[in-house]
Amino acid sequence: MRPLAALPLLCALVALVLSLLCVFAGSNSRFITDADILTLNTSELGLFRIARSIGASPNSPFPNIPSAVLNGLDNLPDELQDNFVARLGIHDFYSAHVLTYCEGYYEPNGTTPGARKSITSCSNRTASNWFYPTQILERELTVGVSLEDLRWPRDIDQGINALRTAFRAMFIAYVVGIVATGLTMLASLAGIFDNRRLTAAINAILALLSFLALGIASGIVTAATVKATEIINDKGRDIGIAATRGNKFLGMTWAATATMLLATILWMTQCCVRRRKSPAADKVG
């Protein structure tokens, strides 16, 4: 009997739950939608340039945008954002998750400090999912308006494209980590009743594999999210788009990694304890 095995068992259980929540967050509009990887704020897309252009010159530099979209913006300075984005036909924000992306509107609006996200829908789950903002926005834009009309910087697409391979690797690492964590939990349960050193060693190996896989996934998503956020905020500033990284998601994934590190240390300690006790046990025998 090894009662202390209950501690790494608890760690594995916590890590399994957290990692599953990370992967399936945003599966629908009601399931942990605030645990996103990254949120793209489009509530002011094109607004700054168009508003300045309308105020500066009677000849708009955006001749391809229908007048129904532009008409009246210069007379509604306090309502430019809501009116313009609504006329474009797009949502205020798009939140990226591991398997899906969700979209919705800010309440009361995108410029209000502490505005609340109101999710309207989420995409279908797919293992190959990553954020394709250009395709999403082009699909939702009002007929007759394109991202080119809004001066969408292609550098954003190039930056995000470079991250897609990283996020595929992240998903694979999560799968390996979740499987290894589940096996660690089962092995830890057996380890409570099996006092052999071999059992502790097997548990230590499984826990180490889980820790490494979850650590790799967490490292990839952290680096990729920071990089994507920097690119979008740098290149998208002039057309009124911004990105924020999902700190709740990052907190969850690193917490899962930390608990598996603790489980690994606990099982390695059990191996060492058994190894030191063995000579004494032999003398008694």
Backbone bond lengths (Angstrom), bond angles and torsions (degrees), N, CA, C in turn:
res aa  C-N    CA-C-N  psi(-1)  N-CA   C-N-CA  omega(-1)  CA-C   N-CA-C  phi
1 M - - - 1.463 - - 1.530 109.35 -
2 R 1.353 115.77 132.91 1.462 120.63 -178.44 1.535 108.13 -130.44
3 P 1.322 118.76 82.52 1.477 121.70 -176.84 1.527 113.51 -58.75
4 L 1.348 116.76 -32.55 1.466 119.27 -178.04 1.526 112.77 -65.42
5 A 1.327 117.25 -14.70 1.467 120.33 178.23 1.519 111.48 -66.96
6 A 1.322 116.13 -14.41 1.466 119.64 178.34 1.533 110.89 -66.57
7 L 1.326 117.65 -26.52 1.471 120.47 -179.61 1.534 112.11 -68.98
8 P 1.343 119.12 -51.94 1.472 117.72 175.95 1.527 112.55 -65.87
9 L 1.323 116.52 -27.75 1.469 119.72 175.13 1.523 110.20 -62.60
10 L 1.319 116.26 -43.67 1.463 120.86 178.27 1.535 110.25 -64.99
11 C 1.327 116.97 -40.47 1.475 120.69 178.05 1.527 110.74 -60.74
12 A 1.327 115.96 -44.75 1.465 120.16 -179.60 1.520 110.76 -64.16
13 L 1.316 117.00 -38.73 1.463 120.71 178.83 1.531 110.84 -63.24
14 V 1.332 116.05 -45.80 1.471 120.58 179.13 1.526 110.43 -62.44
15 A 1.324 117.19 -44.50 1.464 121.34 -179.14 1.521 111.11 -64.47
16 L 1.328 116.47 -39.09 1.469 120.59 179.54 1.524 110.67 -63.51
17 V 1.315 115.86 -45.57 1.466 120.10 179.90 1.523 110.92 -63.13
18 L 1.327 117.00 -47.01 1.467 121.19 -178.66 1.524 111.91 -63.12
19 S 1.323 117.02 -43.49 1.469 119.74 -178.37 1.523 111.31 -68.39
20 L 1.336 117.32 -36.97 1.464 120.10 176.24 1.524 110.89 -65.79
21 L 1.321 116.48 -38.89 1.464 120.14 177.29 1.525 110.74 -64.29
22 C 1.336 116.87 -38.04 1.463 120.19 177.92 1.520 111.01 -62.09
23 V 1.333 116.24 -44.16 1.466 120.73 -176.45 1.522 111.93 -71.11
24 F 1.330 117.46 -39.91 1.467 120.26 -173.71 1.524 113.91 -99.77
25 A 1.326 118.05 2.79 1.469 120.11 175.84 1.523 109.66 -58.66
26 G 1.334 115.84 138.36 1.456 119.95 -179.93 1.516 113.82 78.15
27 S 1.336 117.64 16.22 1.466 120.41 179.13 1.519 111.45 -63.69
28 N 1.323 115.97 -29.00 1.458 120.85 171.37 1.524 107.98 -147.42
29 S 1.314 116.57 177.20 1.467 121.02 -172.46 1.521 113.56 -69.64
30 R 1.347 117.73 -4.20 1.465 120.05 -178.36 1.526 113.35 -119.20
31 F 1.323 117.11 -0.25 1.471 119.66 -173.96 1.523 111.47 -107.69
32 I 1.319 116.31 99.75 1.466 125.21 175.21 1.531 111.94 42.73
33 T 1.308 116.78 50.03 1.467 120.44 -179.02 1.531 112.55 -69.94
34 D 1.339 116.94 -16.12 1.466 119.21 179.51 1.524 112.08 -81.57
35 A 1.351 116.96 -5.81 1.469 120.28 177.33 1.525 109.14 -96.54
36 D 1.331 115.62 60.15 1.457 120.55 -179.80 1.519 110.49 -90.62
37 I 1.336 115.68 159.04 1.456 121.04 177.00 1.525 110.06 -77.66
38 L 1.317 115.28 -43.22 1.467 121.19 -177.04 1.521 108.44 -155.79
39 T 1.335 116.87 143.53 1.459 121.73 176.79 1.520 109.59 -120.70
40 L 1.329 115.04 128.96 1.459 121.47 177.20 1.522 108.21 -99.30
41 N 1.330 116.00 116.75 1.466 121.94 -179.72 1.526 109.22 -91.96
42 T 1.328 116.35 110.97 1.468 121.56 -179.58 1.525 111.57 -111.95
43 S 1.318 116.87 17.53 1.459 120.19 -175.57 1.527 113.07 -67.74
44 E 1.337 116.64 -13.97 1.459 119.89 178.19 1.532 111.15 -123.84
45 L 1.316 117.10 21.98 1.459 121.47 -177.16 1.531 111.82 -57.78
46 G 1.318 116.71 119.94 1.462 122.51 177.18 1.505 114.82 75.83
47 L 1.303 117.10 -7.15 1.465 120.54 -172.26 1.525 113.05 -66.77
48 F 1.347 116.69 -45.34 1.457 119.96 -175.16 1.521 111.83 -62.93
49 R 1.310 116.07 -48.48 1.460 119.15 -177.88 1.521 111.67 -63.96
50 I 1.327 115.34 -44.69 1.459 119.00 -176.53 1.525 110.55 -68.60
51 A 1.317 116.98 -41.47 1.460 119.95 179.92 1.525 110.79 -63.20
52 R 1.343 115.86 -42.17 1.464 118.82 179.09 1.520 111.10 -66.79
53 S 1.334 115.02 -38.96 1.465 118.83 -177.69 1.515 111.81 -67.59
54 I 1.329 116.52 -40.69 1.462 120.36 179.17 1.513 110.50 -64.20
55 G 1.358 115.38 -38.90 1.458 118.48 -178.57 1.517 112.95 -75.98
56 A 1.351 115.90 -24.71 1.454 118.73 -175.02 1.510 113.80 -91.82
57 S 1.352 116.90 -26.34 1.460 118.35 -174.43 1.518 109.96 -149.52
58 P 1.353 117.09 141.69 1.451 119.92 177.48 1.524 112.30 -70.80
59 N 1.327 116.50 -16.57 1.462 120.52 179.11 1.528 109.02 -102.29
60 S 1.312 116.79 106.23 1.460 120.75 -176.69 1.516 111.38 -68.76
61 P 1.324 117.87 136.53 1.453 120.67 176.63 1.524 111.77 -78.92
62 F 1.336 117.78 7.35 1.458 122.63 179.27 1.526 109.31 -117.29
63 P 1.334 118.25 61.22 1.457 121.71 -173.67 1.521 113.75 -65.99
64 N 1.346 118.41 -18.98 1.458 120.54 -176.71 1.521 113.43 -84.65
65 I 1.342 116.72 -10.47 1.454 119.76 179.54 1.526 108.91 -84.41
66 P 1.338 118.00 127.17 1.463 120.56 -177.85 1.521 111.86 -54.76
67 S 1.315 115.67 145.02 1.467 120.53 -179.11 1.513 111.52 -62.99
68 A 1.341 117.71 -25.68 1.468 120.26 178.89 1.515 111.59 -63.38
69 V 1.346 116.20 -27.24 1.461 120.19 178.20 1.513 111.36 -79.56
70 L 1.347 115.55 -41.16 1.464 120.25 -175.68 1.517 113.79 -85.58
71 N 1.320 117.42 -27.56 1.449 121.91 -170.77 1.522 112.65 -57.36
72 G 1.308 115.77 124.52 1.458 121.50 173.10 1.508 114.92 91.95
73 L 1.350 118.32 -6.43 1.454 119.32 -177.58 1.524 112.20 -63.07
74 D 1.354 116.37 -33.47 1.455 118.59 -178.05 1.515 112.40 -71.83
75 N 1.330 117.12 -14.12 1.460 120.43 -179.76 1.532 112.69 -99.39
76 L 1.330 117.20 -0.38 1.455 120.45 -177.10 1.530 110.20 -128.53
77 P 1.323 117.32 65.30 1.461 119.47 -175.56 1.512 114.16 -61.25
78 D 1.319 118.88 -30.24 1.450 121.14 -178.65 1.527 112.67 -85.80
79 E 1.301 117.26 -8.71 1.454 119.75 -176.80 1.526 111.85 -125.97
80 L 1.322 116.13 18.85 1.459 119.50 -177.76 1.520 111.76 -56.69
81 Q 1.316 115.51 -48.17 1.453 119.66 -174.16 1.520 112.35 -59.98
82 D 1.330 117.97 -58.64 1.458 120.97 -175.61 1.519 112.09 -60.02
83 N 1.332 116.56 -42.85 1.455 120.01 -178.41 1.521 112.16 -67.26
84 F 1.322 116.01 -45.29 1.459 118.80 -174.80 1.522 111.74 -68.63
85 V 1.339 117.24 -46.97 1.465 120.48 -179.44 1.521 110.55 -63.34
86 A 1.338 116.30 -39.66 1.467 119.32 177.89 1.524 110.56 -62.42
87 R 1.328 116.61 -39.17 1.459 119.54 -179.15 1.529 111.95 -71.31
88 L 1.329 115.75 -27.65 1.456 118.64 177.09 1.528 111.14 -71.32
89 G 1.326 117.13 -24.79 1.457 121.28 178.91 1.511 114.42 88.05
90 I 1.346 118.32 8.75 1.459 120.80 -178.35 1.532 110.47 -101.19
91 H 1.333 115.18 169.33 1.461 120.92 176.51 1.531 110.00 -87.78
92 D 1.321 115.46 167.87 1.461 120.35 -179.59 1.525 112.43 -74.17
93 F 1.339 116.52 -31.07 1.462 119.49 -177.49 1.522 110.63 -152.65
94 Y 1.338 113.92 160.66 1.464 122.40 177.28 1.522 106.92 -137.24
95 S 1.328 116.47 121.30 1.461 121.28 -176.63 1.524 110.47 -107.51
96 A 1.316 116.07 127.06 1.465 121.46 -178.74 1.520 110.68 -91.94
97 H 1.339 115.66 134.45 1.467 122.96 174.76 1.522 108.61 -122.87
98 V 1.315 116.92 178.21 1.465 120.52 -177.67 1.527 111.32 -63.77
99 L 1.329 117.49 -44.75 1.461 121.58 -175.49 1.528 113.84 -109.71
100 T 1.306 117.85 -10.86 1.464 120.89 -175.37 1.523 110.63 -145.72
101 Y 1.326 114.84 179.00 1.459 120.70 164.12 1.529 106.62 -136.55
102 C 1.315 116.50 149.92 1.463 121.61 -179.86 1.527 108.88 -121.11
103 E 1.331 115.81 155.77 1.462 120.80 -179.56 1.513 109.26 -135.90
104 G 1.330 115.37 158.20 1.453 118.86 -179.33 1.511 112.38 178.68
105 Y 1.347 115.42 -161.48 1.459 121.49 -176.02 1.523 109.98 -129.06
106 Y 1.326 115.02 153.30 1.460 120.36 174.94 1.523 108.94 -86.61
107 E 1.330 115.51 141.64 1.459 120.66 177.09 1.522 109.06 -120.66
108 P 1.350 118.99 127.45 1.473 126.78 1.91 1.526 113.60 -76.91
109 N 1.354 118.74 -28.09 1.465 121.84 174.97 1.524 108.92 -162.51
110 G 1.326 116.02 173.18 1.452 120.90 -173.03 1.508 115.73 -71.03
111 T 1.324 119.21 -16.81 1.463 121.03 -177.87 1.521 112.95 -97.10
112 T 1.317 117.43 -8.46 1.459 120.91 179.73 1.524 110.11 -73.97
113 P 1.334 119.22 126.30 1.465 121.15 178.60 1.525 110.78 -58.39
114 G 1.315 116.66 131.60 1.452 121.12 179.56 1.517 113.60 73.16
115 A 1.331 117.18 21.10 1.471 120.69 179.52 1.525 110.14 -56.89
116 R 1.328 115.68 141.82 1.460 121.37 -177.63 1.519 110.75 -90.41
117 K 1.334 115.85 140.63 1.459 120.69 175.65 1.525 110.15 -80.68
118 S 1.309 115.74 132.30 1.458 121.26 174.61 1.528 107.74 -117.52
119 I 1.334 116.65 104.85 1.459 121.82 -177.64 1.528 109.53 -75.84
120 T 1.307 116.72 131.03 1.471 120.81 177.34 1.522 112.37 -101.78
121 S 1.335 117.34 -33.83 1.461 119.75 179.90 1.523 110.32 -164.40
122 C 1.338 115.03 161.88 1.462 122.12 175.80 1.518 108.48 -131.85
123 S 1.306 116.51 151.21 1.458 120.96 -179.30 1.526 110.77 -73.85
124 N 1.314 116.73 169.26 1.456 121.40 174.92 1.523 110.20 -68.53
125 R 1.327 116.57 149.44 1.460 120.42 178.98 1.526 110.77 -72.30
126 T 1.307 115.92 136.85 1.458 121.60 175.39 1.517 109.61 -152.87
127 A 1.348 116.22 137.51 1.458 120.94 -177.26 1.516 111.87 -67.29
128 S 1.331 117.01 -22.62 1.471 120.39 -178.79 1.518 111.92 -93.76
129 N 1.341 116.33 12.01 1.457 119.61 -176.50 1.521 112.58 -66.92
130 W 1.280 116.83 136.18 1.462 123.74 157.10 1.499 106.28 -152.24
131 F 1.314 114.47 168.70 1.442 121.76 -170.93 1.527 111.60 -71.80
132 Y 1.339 117.51 124.18 1.461 123.57 175.36 1.533 108.16 -119.27
133 P 1.324 118.12 73.15 1.470 120.63 -172.91 1.517 113.99 -59.09
134 T 1.328 117.40 -37.34 1.464 120.06 -178.44 1.524 110.74 -62.34
135 Q 1.339 116.58 -48.56 1.458 120.65 -179.87 1.526 111.38 -63.17
136 I 1.323 116.04 -41.27 1.464 120.48 -178.56 1.526 110.99 -63.53
137 L 1.329 115.96 -47.80 1.462 120.41 -178.01 1.526 111.79 -68.18
138 E 1.327 117.08 -41.27 1.469 119.98 178.77 1.522 110.55 -60.87
139 R 1.307 116.81 -36.20 1.465 121.24 -179.96 1.533 111.98 -69.33
140 E 1.332 116.44 -32.45 1.457 119.63 -174.63 1.524 114.09 -95.10
141 L 1.320 117.70 -17.31 1.468 120.21 -177.72 1.530 112.04 -61.18
142 T 1.321 114.77 146.26 1.457 121.72 176.91 1.531 109.92 -54.87
143 V 1.327 115.24 142.33 1.455 120.19 178.50 1.532 109.71 -56.23
144 G 1.321 116.02 130.23 1.460 120.38 -179.22 1.510 113.35 99.85
145 V 1.353 116.85 -8.02 1.459 121.48 179.16 1.526 108.33 -117.55
146 S 1.307 117.00 136.22 1.461 121.58 176.85 1.523 109.22 -128.72
147 L 1.324 115.79 164.43 1.458 119.65 177.27 1.523 111.15 -63.62
148 E 1.306 116.63 -29.88 1.461 120.26 176.70 1.522 110.73 -62.64
149 D 1.342 116.43 -37.79 1.461 120.06 176.77 1.520 111.35 -62.46
150 L 1.335 116.20 -32.27 1.462 121.37 -177.94 1.523 112.36 -89.54
151 R 1.349 116.27 5.53 1.464 122.62 178.80 1.539 111.55 65.28
152 W 1.348 116.12 40.53 1.468 120.76 178.72 1.529 109.83 -61.04
153 P 1.336 118.37 122.93 1.469 120.41 -178.85 1.527 111.79 -74.85
154 R 1.306 117.12 121.50 1.461 121.31 -177.90 1.528 111.90 -68.95
155 D 1.326 117.63 -15.53 1.461 120.00 176.66 1.521 111.26 -60.72
156 I 1.335 116.24 -28.88 1.463 120.18 178.11 1.521 109.88 -64.10
157 D 1.323 116.59 -45.11 1.457 120.30 178.91 1.514 111.68 -63.11
158 Q 1.316 116.48 -41.33 1.457 120.04 -179.98 1.519 111.11 -63.37
159 G 1.323 115.89 -40.15 1.462 119.65 178.63 1.510 112.41 -66.25
160 I 1.335 117.41 -43.08 1.458 121.01 -179.05 1.524 111.01 -70.54
161 N 1.331 117.45 -38.12 1.460 120.74 177.58 1.523 111.73 -58.76
162 A 1.309 116.04 -37.34 1.457 120.54 -179.79 1.531 112.04 -66.46
163 L 1.339 116.81 -19.61 1.454 120.67 -177.39 1.528 113.27 -93.02
164 R 1.325 118.03 -11.04 1.464 120.00 -173.93 1.526 112.37 -64.12
165 T 1.325 116.78 -40.72 1.465 120.01 177.73 1.522 110.38 -61.23
166 A 1.331 115.68 -39.73 1.464 120.27 179.72 1.517 110.89 -62.52
167 F 1.322 117.23 -38.94 1.454 119.59 -177.89 1.529 112.20 -75.82
168 R 1.314 117.98 -27.21 1.465 119.70 172.56 1.523 109.79 -65.86
169 A 1.329 115.80 -42.29 1.465 120.52 176.91 1.527 110.45 -63.21
170 M 1.336 116.10 -37.13 1.464 120.72 178.19 1.516 110.91 -60.61
171 F 1.342 117.03 -43.76 1.462 120.60 -178.26 1.530 110.53 -64.28
172 I 1.325 116.83 -42.86 1.467 120.43 178.54 1.526 110.34 -61.21
173 A 1.330 116.16 -42.16 1.461 120.31 179.33 1.521 111.31 -63.72
174 Y 1.327 117.00 -38.37 1.467 119.97 176.92 1.524 111.11 -63.38
175 V 1.322 116.94 -42.84 1.470 120.37 179.91 1.524 110.31 -60.93
176 V 1.342 116.46 -48.19 1.461 120.60 178.58 1.527 110.55 -60.85
177 G 1.326 116.21 -43.23 1.458 120.24 -179.59 1.513 113.02 -64.11
178 I 1.326 116.56 -41.23 1.469 120.16 -179.27 1.525 110.50 -67.23
179 V 1.335 116.84 -43.19 1.472 120.15 178.47 1.525 110.53 -62.53
180 A 1.331 116.35 -45.90 1.463 120.49 -179.95 1.526 111.37 -64.18
181 T 1.315 116.66 -36.74 1.465 120.48 178.60 1.521 110.77 -66.86
182 G 1.342 116.41 -41.98 1.467 119.85 177.16 1.516 111.63 -62.08
183 L 1.331 117.00 -41.65 1.467 120.72 177.97 1.525 110.82 -66.45
184 T 1.323 116.35 -37.87 1.469 120.13 177.15 1.519 111.07 -61.93
185 M 1.321 116.04 -39.95 1.459 120.24 179.84 1.531 110.70 -63.56
186 L 1.332 116.09 -44.13 1.468 120.13 178.92 1.526 111.19 -66.44
187 A 1.331 115.70 -42.73 1.460 119.56 179.51 1.525 111.14 -66.23
188 S 1.314 116.89 -35.42 1.470 120.65 178.29 1.517 110.75 -66.13
189 L 1.318 115.07 -37.03 1.465 119.34 177.34 1.522 110.09 -62.83
190 A 1.338 115.86 -42.50 1.459 119.74 176.91 1.523 110.72 -66.96
191 G 1.341 116.24 -33.61 1.449 120.54 -178.62 1.511 114.27 -66.13
192 I 1.308 116.65 -21.29 1.470 119.70 177.20 1.521 110.15 -63.95
193 F 1.322 115.75 -36.15 1.473 120.69 -175.27 1.529 112.76 -100.88
194 D 1.331 116.92 -15.84 1.465 121.10 179.74 1.520 108.80 -108.32
195 N 1.326 115.63 113.50 1.463 120.72 -172.64 1.524 113.47 -92.01
196 R 1.333 117.35 7.34 1.464 119.22 -176.67 1.534 111.71 -73.02
197 R 1.342 114.60 151.88 1.457 120.19 179.30 1.528 111.04 -66.74
198 L 1.333 116.07 -32.86 1.457 120.55 179.35 1.521 110.98 -60.18
199 T 1.316 116.95 -40.00 1.465 121.19 178.99 1.523 110.94 -62.97
200 A 1.336 115.96 -42.43 1.472 120.31 178.09 1.531 110.47 -64.30
201 A 1.336 116.87 -38.26 1.463 120.50 -179.67 1.525 111.08 -66.34
202 I 1.326 116.87 -42.56 1.469 120.69 178.18 1.533 110.30 -61.73
203 N 1.320 115.31 -43.28 1.464 119.76 178.10 1.522 111.35 -62.56
204 A 1.326 116.71 -40.52 1.462 120.73 -179.47 1.528 110.54 -63.93
205 I 1.326 117.01 -40.29 1.465 121.12 179.63 1.529 110.74 -66.05
206 L 1.334 116.56 -45.80 1.467 120.31 179.53 1.528 111.09 -63.53
207 A 1.325 116.36 -42.08 1.468 120.31 179.50 1.527 110.61 -64.69
208 L 1.341 115.97 -39.47 1.472 119.96 178.52 1.526 110.65 -64.89
209 L 1.336 117.47 -42.07 1.464 121.19 177.92 1.527 110.61 -61.58
210 S 1.320 116.51 -43.07 1.459 120.54 178.40 1.521 111.31 -63.50
211 F 1.328 116.59 -44.20 1.461 120.92 179.17 1.525 111.35 -60.69
212 L 1.332 117.05 -44.48 1.464 120.73 -178.88 1.528 111.15 -65.24
213 A 1.343 116.80 -44.03 1.469 120.28 -178.68 1.521 111.05 -65.21
214 L 1.333 117.07 -46.22 1.457 119.96 179.43 1.531 110.86 -67.74
215 G 1.324 116.30 -34.38 1.454 119.79 177.61 1.522 111.79 -65.82
216 I 1.341 115.98 -40.57 1.464 120.11 177.59 1.526 110.36 -64.83
217 A 1.333 116.51 -45.32 1.468 120.33 178.69 1.525 110.79 -60.08
218 S 1.319 116.47 -44.38 1.467 120.90 -179.10 1.521 111.05 -65.88
219 G 1.337 116.31 -40.15 1.460 119.73 178.94 1.518 112.17 -65.33
220 I 1.341 115.94 -41.99 1.462 120.39 179.76 1.523 110.69 -63.74
221 V 1.340 116.86 -48.83 1.461 119.41 -176.23 1.526 110.97 -67.07
222 T 1.323 117.67 -33.57 1.463 120.31 178.25 1.521 111.04 -67.20
223 A 1.327 116.22 -50.24 1.463 120.19 -178.89 1.521 111.58 -63.46
224 A 1.345 116.19 -43.36 1.464 120.16 -178.21 1.525 111.52 -66.98
225 T 1.316 116.71 -39.85 1.463 120.34 -179.41 1.520 111.20 -67.10
226 V 1.325 116.66 -43.72 1.470 120.42 178.44 1.522 109.94 -61.08
227 K 1.346 116.53 -44.24 1.462 120.62 -179.31 1.523 111.61 -65.07
228 A 1.346 116.93 -46.20 1.463 120.75 -179.65 1.525 110.96 -61.88
229 T 1.320 116.52 -41.40 1.463 120.66 179.36 1.526 111.27 -62.07
230 E 1.323 115.99 -42.65 1.462 119.93 179.19 1.526 111.34 -63.62
231 I 1.332 116.81 -43.79 1.468 120.57 -178.94 1.524 110.88 -63.41
232 I 1.335 116.15 -48.33 1.468 120.21 -177.27 1.520 111.10 -63.91
233 N 1.318 117.13 -44.46 1.466 119.74 -178.57 1.531 111.97 -68.53
234 D 1.319 116.65 -32.63 1.462 120.21 179.80 1.526 111.25 -74.78
235 K 1.325 116.41 -48.67 1.458 120.76 -175.24 1.529 113.26 -83.98
236 G 1.323 116.98 -23.11 1.456 119.26 -175.59 1.507 115.77 -98.27
237 R 1.322 116.32 -1.21 1.467 120.51 -177.07 1.533 112.13 -57.37
238 D 1.320 116.59 -42.26 1.461 120.54 -174.68 1.518 114.13 -69.38
239 I 1.319 117.81 -22.18 1.469 118.70 179.63 1.528 112.03 -107.65
240 G 1.325 117.17 8.00 1.453 120.35 172.56 1.514 116.09 83.78
241 I 1.322 119.70 29.24 1.462 120.78 173.83 1.520 108.69 -115.86
242 A 1.312 115.60 151.60 1.458 121.43 -177.95 1.520 109.08 -147.16
243 A 1.327 115.95 160.28 1.463 121.24 179.43 1.515 109.63 -132.38
244 T 1.313 116.07 146.31 1.461 121.82 175.11 1.520 108.28 -131.24
245 R 1.302 116.45 138.77 1.465 119.72 179.63 1.519 110.03 -82.37
246 G 1.316 115.20 153.57 1.466 120.93 -176.65 1.514 111.98 -86.42
247 N 1.301 116.98 94.44 1.463 120.72 -177.63 1.523 112.78 -67.11
248 K 1.328 117.55 -30.82 1.465 119.33 178.39 1.522 110.05 -66.51
249 F 1.330 116.67 -43.60 1.466 120.45 178.07 1.523 109.91 -61.15
250 L 1.319 116.77 -46.84 1.462 120.77 -179.32 1.527 111.02 -61.52
251 G 1.314 116.23 -38.39 1.461 119.70 177.76 1.525 111.60 -64.07
252 M 1.335 116.40 -40.79 1.465 120.78 179.94 1.519 112.04 -66.61
253 T 1.335 116.81 -44.83 1.465 119.27 -176.35 1.521 111.83 -69.39
254 W 1.344 117.12 -36.81 1.458 118.90 177.99 1.530 111.62 -74.72
255 A 1.325 117.37 -28.27 1.470 120.40 175.29 1.528 110.06 -66.61
256 A 1.344 116.31 -40.63 1.468 120.33 176.79 1.527 110.18 -61.99
257 T 1.327 116.00 -42.21 1.464 120.25 178.95 1.526 111.16 -63.39
258 A 1.325 116.29 -42.52 1.466 120.66 -178.50 1.524 111.88 -65.59
259 T 1.319 117.18 -39.34 1.471 119.34 -179.76 1.525 111.39 -67.25
260 M 1.351 116.71 -33.83 1.461 118.36 177.26 1.529 111.52 -74.45
261 L 1.318 117.50 -28.32 1.461 120.25 172.13 1.521 110.00 -63.46
262 L 1.323 115.51 -42.71 1.465 120.05 178.02 1.519 110.64 -63.53
263 A 1.338 117.19 -42.30 1.463 120.88 178.77 1.525 110.50 -62.05
264 T 1.331 116.77 -40.05 1.464 120.94 178.93 1.526 110.73 -62.47
265 I 1.324 116.63 -45.33 1.466 121.13 179.48 1.523 110.95 -62.41
266 L 1.323 115.87 -41.78 1.465 119.81 -179.15 1.527 111.47 -63.77
267 W 1.330 117.35 -42.33 1.467 119.80 -179.66 1.523 111.27 -71.78
268 M 1.322 117.86 -36.04 1.463 120.29 176.44 1.525 110.42 -64.45
269 T 1.318 115.51 -37.59 1.463 120.51 176.89 1.517 110.60 -62.97
270 Q 1.348 115.58 -41.29 1.461 120.08 178.15 1.528 110.80 -61.46
271 C 1.337 116.38 -38.99 1.465 119.83 177.74 1.530 110.72 -62.25
272 C 1.319 116.67 -44.25 1.462 121.01 -179.17 1.519 111.86 -66.79
273 V 1.309 116.17 -40.65 1.465 121.08 179.91 1.512 109.98 -62.34
274 R 1.329 116.93 -44.41 1.459 120.70 179.09 1.522 110.12 -64.14
275 R 1.355 116.20 -37.38 1.457 120.05 -177.50 1.524 110.44 -67.52
276 R 1.321 118.12 -37.00 1.470 120.75 180.00 1.514 111.04 -73.86
277 K 1.317 116.53 -30.73 1.445 119.50 -177.07 1.519 113.06 -79.70
278 S 1.317 115.49 -20.33 1.453 119.34 -173.79 1.525 113.29 -59.88
279 P 1.357 120.06 -45.92 1.477 119.35 179.44 1.506 112.18 -59.81
280 A 1.299 117.80 -42.27 1.455 121.59 178.86 1.514 110.49 -61.67
281 A 1.324 113.95 -40.83 1.471 118.98 -178.87 1.519 109.33 -65.36
282 D 1.352 117.05 -35.79 1.446 120.59 -179.09 1.526 110.53 -67.78
283 K 1.347 117.43 -39.04 1.456 121.19 179.11 1.510 111.27 -63.59
284 V 1.339 114.01 -40.60 1.462 118.41 179.05 1.515 109.94 -62.41
285 G 1.378 113.71 -38.43 1.456 118.28 179.46 1.530 110.21 -66.30
